């Protein structure tokens, strides 16, 4: 049961990592399509969105296969060690 829960969390972490470049590519594609609403603009927008998706998949898979995994990566991204250090300094005075 523990292995299933751990694997489920790693997959959720994979999706969270994958979605960031996908959203950036999608937003860039929407902006391009709004500026150039022709067929070329549509194809360029789809291409940029697809490139964002590919980058997200490659990045998330690389982190997933690393020895520490996606949950460790996400916890390091979300951590704020500089805020913790300031709090320690304030308590020492």
C-alpha positions in Angstrom: 0.0 0.0 0.0 2.8 2.4 0.8 4.5 1.8 -2.5 1.2 2.6 -4.3 0.8 5.9 -2.4 4.4 6.9 -3.0 4.0 6.1 -6.7 0.8 8.1 -6.9 2.5 11.1 -5.3 5.4 10.9 -7.8 2.9 10.9 -10.7 1.1 13.9 -9.3 4.5 15.6 -8.9 5.3 14.7 -12.6 2.1 16.4 -13.7 2.8 19.5 -11.7 6.3 19.8 -13.2 5.0 19.1 -16.7 2.2 21.6 -16.6 4.5 24.7 -16.1 6.2 24.7 -19.5 2.9 23.6 -21.1 1.1 26.6 -19.7 3.9 29.0 -20.7 3.8 27.6 -24.3 0.0 27.8 -24.4 -0.1 31.4 -23.2 2.6 32.3 -25.7 0.6 30.6 -28.4 -2.6 32.4 -27.4 -0.7 35.7 -27.5 0.7 35.0 -31.0 -2.7 33.8 -32.3 -4.3 37.0 -31.0 -1.7 39.1 -32.9 -1.8 37.0 -36.1 -5.3 35.4 -36.4 -4.4 33.8 -39.8 -3.6 30.2 -40.6 0.1 30.9 -40.2 -0.6 32.4 -36.7 -2.7 29.4 -35.8 -0.1 26.9 -36.9 2.7 28.9 -35.1 0.6 29.1 -31.9 -0.1 25.3 -32.0 3.6 24.7 -32.6 4.7 26.8 -29.7 2.1 25.1 -27.4 3.3 21.7 -28.6 6.9 22.6 -27.9 6.0 23.7 -24.4 4.3 20.4 -23.9 7.3 18.5 -25.2 9.7 20.5 -22.9 7.4 19.8 -20.0 7.3 16.1 -20.6 11.0 15.8 -21.1 11.8 17.9 -18.0 9.3 16.1 -15.8 10.5 12.7 -16.9 14.1 13.6 -16.3 13.3 14.6 -12.7 11.0 11.6 -12.2 13.9 9.2 -13.2 16.4 11.0 -11.0 17.3 9.3 -7.7 15.5 11.8 -5.5 12.2 12.1 -7.6 9.6 14.7 -8.3 8.4 15.2 -4.7 11.9 16.1 -3.5 12.2 18.5 -6.5 8.8 20.1 -5.7 9.6 20.5 -2.1 12.9 22.2 -2.9 11.2 24.6 -5.3 8.5 25.5 -2.7 11.0 25.9 0.2 12.0 29.3 1.4 15.3 28.9 3.3 16.0 32.6 3.2 12.9 33.3 5.2 13.8 30.7 7.8 17.3 32.2 8.2 15.8 35.7 8.9 13.5 34.3 11.5 16.5 32.6 13.3 18.5 35.8 13.2 15.5 37.8 14.7 15.2 35.3 17.5 18.9 35.5 18.4 18.8 39.2 19.1 
